[in-house]
Amino acid sequence: MEQVDIISEEEQIKFRDWLELNINNITWEGRYSNEFYTFWDNFFVNDIEIVDQFEKLNKAVLFVKSGPLISWFQWLKEKLLCFLFISKKYSILELSPLVQMSPREISVILRNFFVERFPHLEEEFNEKFQVSHVTCENSTLTFEKVVSEFSLNTEIRGTLEDDILKNLEVTLYADWTEFSNSIFDKDNNEMAQTIKSIKDGTSFKKQIKFFQELVLLFIVGGLLIFGIKVGNKWYEDYLVKKITLFEPSFFWLDKNLSFKTENPLDKKSIELSHKELEELEKLESKNVFNDDFEVKRFDVESDVVLTSVDALPKDFTVADLEQSDYEEVRKGGYRDVRYGRRKAFRVMMTSVNPVETKNKLIKLLDEYKVKQVDNVKPGTEIPGGIYFNIYVPREVISNFLSQVSSVETSTILESKTVFGGPAGTNKVFIWIKEI
């Protein structure tokens, strides 16, 4: 069937009714109804070719200056496209040369048109009106295929109730009157010439403006870069003057001179005056340079309670160097050390009856299988109290300290130490002070 690429008088009237225009609002309560109908009859003429009708719509979009009018003519263009797709039964590919639009643009307009009326089929329409290239299968889509595939009603409204542009008061805009008058003159091609001049002038002005902005951008950018470079150089010089580096300077030295060190001890003879010799003799007579002295174990005096006369040492000169039975071979290990990795504990107890407390602790030692640290047996009585120096297994250290602290009032101190012991044990020192 051969398609006639014109819009007849009947189709023009049907298209205006299909739009459901609110003539009362458009003509400002009917005041400009004659002007509007005259405009419509001159703009949408009878038996006009589709190409010419869309050419007039494109020129109208370029001629008018008001934003709402531009949107209104663009809206008429899209509605006419949808009307031809529905009433003339063109495919998307057939419409493309007639409306001077690509199949992709046409498919997007049709997709939006159908989604507004059937929003529950949005995903299906997205897929159906997807035209990625000219040879795409969807480019041959017609209205009959859409109706049959989605079971739609053939009577589809052109506009909906919430469409704002069908109520737009276009007759109140100043450029509406100017545009209407231009299309009334049928004897000459004034509108076409005006549109062409506007289009050419706009294109040329846009190109000139683009090059002007480009040149201005390069000038401003160059000045900015040059200013940053000069400012950076000035600030560097400013900092160099403000900062003074204290460093040795050897430029003032006389390089012809050679410096040699002298060792005063290398001299074979030492020259001394008569008075200096007398002073040395006096110092020698006083034994000032006598460095022989006896090292003592104790620097301060202490009171020691002796149990009997038999406990006195036979040789007091040797006794001063002897080690007491209460003294450990390896001392220390409980003071906190910064780099220590092992933990040591000190339990400081006070007791009215230290002997009884000692017996209770000895039972705990047997229960937890502790080990003696050094040569002094745990529970040794010394002047002032009783102390235990032991190794406790690490897995029972918490329970052990808990039971020890429950025997008497005690204070537990924890410290880091570098002294190691048997694997899996911690060092514990218990001191029972008699009240």
Secondary structure, 3 states (H helix, E strand, C coil): CCCCCEECHHHHHHHHHHHCCCHHHHCCCCCCHHHHHHHHHHHCCCCEEHHHHHHHHHHHHHHCCCHHHHHHHHHHHHHHHHHHHHHCCCCHHHHHHHHCCCHHHHHHHHHHHHHHHCHHHHHHHHHHCCCCCCCCHHHHCCHHHHHHHHCCCCCCCCCCCCCCHHHCCHHHCHHHHHHHHHHHCCCCCHHHHHHHHHHHHHHHHHHHHHHHHHHHHHHHHHHHHHHHHHHHHHHHHHHHHHCCCCCCCCCCCCCCCCCCCCCHHHCCCCCCCHHHHHHHHHHHHCCCCCCCCCCCCCCCCCCCCCCCHHHCCCCHHHHCCCCCCCCCCCCCCCCCCCCCCEEEEEEEEEECCHHHHHHHHHHHHHHHCCEECCCCCCCEEECCEEEEEEEEEHHHHHHHHHHHHHHCCEEEEEEEECCCCCCCEEEEEEEEEEC
